[in-house]
Amino acid sequence: MALLLTLIALAAGVGQAFAQAPPTATAPAAATAAPKEPAPVAPIETDYLVGPQDVVSVRIYGEEKLSGRIRIDNDGSFPFEYLGRVKAEGMTTAQIEAYLAKALGDGYLRNPQVSVEVVEYRSQSVFVTGEVRSPNKYSLPGNSTLMDLLTLAGSITPNAGNWVQITHARKGGEMLGPAATAEYDLRVNLRDIQTGKAQNVKMRDGDTIFVPKADRVWVVGQVRNPQGVIYEEGMTVFEAIAAAGGITEKGSNSRIEIVRIEKGQRKSLDAKQTDVLKPGDQVNVRTRRL
């Protein structure tokens, strides 16, 4: 009997212990990580120097009240909260970024992240003249190339020659209009521009781009299409005749005349098909002898 009572007591204690044991803890679900704000992408640095009337976009990450578009005033500076007036003329966007970050970090903001880019180019310009579809004065965006400006001017006309002339504005001189086209600092082959060989010709503030009208030679007489042919440097009599459709059945391969004006005097020269022409020459293919 005593043994039975002892077993009952033990069973009751075990049951009570199970009843008081805490439930097995379930591992909490992993907390969903808050999405991270993408790292700001800094604008591509250029060597463009900001000037009056340019419009820049200033962004201070996390500080929308300090961000926005700002026009550079005529004195070359712009107003900015906390800092008064900030000098921008003659500085690149990277330099303005560095200045704002340092100045705002000196007692105003903690580790400010600054982005500055030019959104409207107004302070620098280039003249595009001559044989282009829309000759005009054009604003000069940062790092613009010769091809960029020709594209802005609507591309060249069919009457354009084989060269493009660039005249740089003289230091210290005020840009009042297109520079004289008789003088130039650089001449670039049009074919090199079109094929990309001259794609890195950078333009400067005040430059004048002049696209001359093509020189021509005139091919007349016994050719299939008498006409003016666009002259290319080193062009031969044979090449000019070929451009005019070639010699007719009545024409002579050997009776060819070049008419040339030199120092106001008209000269008649017997020519071979391998002779090199000059701009303005007239090639006359005579009738062959029977």
PyMOL commands that set and color helices and strands:
alter all, ss='L'
color gray80, all
select helices_A, chain A and resi 2-20+64-66+93-105+146-152+190-195+237-243
alter helices_A, ss='H'
color red, helices_A
select strands_A, chain A and resi 55-60+68-71+77-80+84-87+114-120+125-130+136-139+163-167+186-189+208-211+216-221+227-230+251-262+265-271+282-287
alter strands_A, ss='S'
color yellow, strands_A
deselect
rebuild
show_as cartoon
